[in-house]
């Protein structure tokens, strides 16, 4: 199933896509004000049940999309993650065995169909298509074979990057990845089953 967050009028809602229309789950599940609250409570299966038993409220064309999870606890990104990119190097110039990790702020992302803003401070706003894992169940020191149980779904990102700002620090890209509204997320989160 596909879950999304959106505005209708001035109100923020979240819902599920059923036959290219949207069931407003915020109205039907008021104990969960956002999709993140649904995920935190482990109530995604309940949300699916509510969605399939309800009549749709909106057409997809009448929505203003927000990032699927509007208030994530963290946005952790993995850098240089394509095989054809230059290898990650340590300070000593050796190939790194660990991924390059950086954070993004939620203010740096807009929803599907919203304008990405080019910061006036950069001459090199670039883009990269990324697959995003939405973690729905927290944990620590999770065995690799159990990791999929913690993934609620997938979405996509147009990751805007101010390339010239990424060169301002050694081995640090964070400053070039967090300009306001410089990347887009969504349109929705697809559950693993879909």
N, C-alpha and C positions, 0 to 999 in steps of 0.2 A: 504494500500500500504506500501511497505517496502522502506525506504530511508537509504542510507549509504554514508560514505565518504571513499575515497580510493586513492591510488596512482597508476598511470599508467605511466610507465617510471619514470620520476623524478617529475612529476606534481601532485599536489593535486587536486582531483576532488570530486564532490558529485553527486549522482544520485539516480535513483529509479529502483527497481528490477521489471522487467516485464517478466513473463514466464522464470524465472531462468536466465535471461540475464539482463544487466544493460544499462539503458538509461543515458547518460552523461548529466546531467542537468546544470553543470557548463558551458558547451559549449553553451547550448541553452538558458540559463538565465544569461548572463554575468553581469547583474545589481545586481545579488546576488552572491558574490564570494564564499560564504560557505553556508552550510545548516542552520547555525545559522542566517544568514542574511535573508534567506527565512522565517524562523520562526518569526524573529523580525518584518518583514514586513507584516505578516499575509498572506503570499503568498503560503501556503502549498497546497491549493486547485488548484491554478494556476499551481503549479509544478506537481500535479497529472494529470491535463489536458494535459500538455506538454508531460509528460511521456507516457500516453496511446496513444497519436497521433504520436509518434516518433518510428523509428526503433532502436532497441538496438545497442549499440556500443561495448560492452564488454561481455565476458563470465565471470561468477563469478569466475571460476578457474584461471583466469589470473590476478586477482587483488591482491594487498596488502592492506588489510583492515586497516583503521584508526578508532578511536572511531567515532560513528555516527555523533556526533556534536563535531568537533575538537577544537572549541574555545568557550566553554561555559562561560557564565558570572560567574556562581557559580556552585559548586558541593556540595550540601548539603545532608548529609547522616543521617539516623536515626539508632542509635545503639540499640543492645539488643532487636531486634524486632520480635523474634520468641517466641511463647507461652511456649515452653518447656525450654527456657533459664531461668537463675536465674532472679528474679524480679529486676528492677532498684530500687536502694535504695537511699534515701537522706543521707546527712552527718549524720543525727541523727539516721540512721538505719531504717527509715520507707520506705514503698513502695512509689515510686514516681508516681505521677499522670501525669507527663509530659514526653515526649520522651527524650532520650539522643540524642543530636545533635552534629555532628562534620562536619568539612569540609575536602574535598580532593582537591588536586591540579590537574590540567589537565596533568601535567608532570608525575603524579603517575600512569597514565593509558595508556595502549597500545590497539591497535585494535585486533579484532578477529584473531586468528592464529599467532599472534606475540608472541615472547618469553617474559614471565614474568621473571624478574630478581630477584634472591635472593640476597638481600643486604649482604655483608660480615659481617656487624655489627650485624646481627641477627642469633640466633640459632633456632628460632621458626617461620619460615614463614608458615602461615596457610592460608587457603582459605575459602571462604563462597560464595555460590551462592546467588545473590541478584536480585530482580526485580527493575528496574530503571524507574521512571517517567520522561519523558522529557517535561519540561514546555515550551509551545510555546507562551504563552500570559502572560505578566507580570501583576502585580496588587498588591494591599495591602488590608488587612482587607476584604478579599473575603468571602462572606457567604458560608458555607459548601455546600449548594445545588448548588452553581455556580462554585465550584472548578473544576469539570470535564471539564468545558468549557475552562479552561486554560491549559489542558494537551494535548500536540500535539501527544504523543505516548508513547510507552514502549520499553525498551530494557533490556538486561540482563548484569550482571557484575559478573566476578570472582574476588571477592574483596580480594586481598592479604593483609594480616595483619601480621606485625611483633609483635607477641604476647608478647615477652619479653620486647619490647620497649613500649608497651601499659601500662605496669605496672610501668613505670618510673614516672608517675604523678598521683595524686589523681583525680579520676573522669575525666580523660582526655585520650582519645585514639588517638588523632590526630597524635602524633609523631610516632605511629606504623602503620599508614595508608597512609603515604605520601612518602615513599621511591620511587625514580624514577622507573617507569616501573614495579611496584609491583602488579598491577591489570590489568585486561582486560575488555573491554567494547565492546558490540556488538555481532553479526556482523552488525545489522542494527536497526533502529528504526521502529517499526510497528505502523502505525496510529491506533487510537482508533477504527476506523471502521473495521479494519482488525482483 
